[in-house]
């Protein structure tokens, strides 16, 4: 399981948002920013399918 803090800075959702704007992010990355978290007791956003 990859946590946001494990990602290189340039691959983190907030940093991508600053660099690329909201259209440069995937839905799950925007959701991670809105929820202010990417991990709920072991469930990462990559595992959650919607």
N, C-alpha and C positions, 0 to 999 in steps of 0.2 A: 504494500500500500504506500503510495507516494503522498506525502503531505506537502502543502503549499510551501512550507519552510524548507523542504528538501529540494525544491526546484531552484535552478539558477535564477537570479534576480530578473533577467530579461524574459523569462518564461512565466513569471508569476502574473496572475490576472490583473492585479492593480497596476503593475508596471506596464503591462500590455495596453491597458486602458489609457494610461497617460501617453504612451508612445503612438498608438494606432487609433485611438478613439473607440467608441462602442461598436462600430461596424467591423472592427478588426478582431473581435472576440467571438468565441463560440458561445452558444446559449448557456452551457454549464459554467463557463468562466464568468459570465455576467451574473448568473445566479449565485455563484460563490461570493462575488463582491457584495451583492445585495443582502445575502444572509450573513455576511461577515464571518463565514466559516466554510471549511471544505471537508470537515470530518465530524460525523455524528456517531460516536461510539463504534468506530471502525468502518462506518459506511462513508466512503468517499464519494464525491460527486461523479467520479468516473464510473462507479458501480451502480449509481442510481440511474435508471433509464426512465425516461418520460416520453 
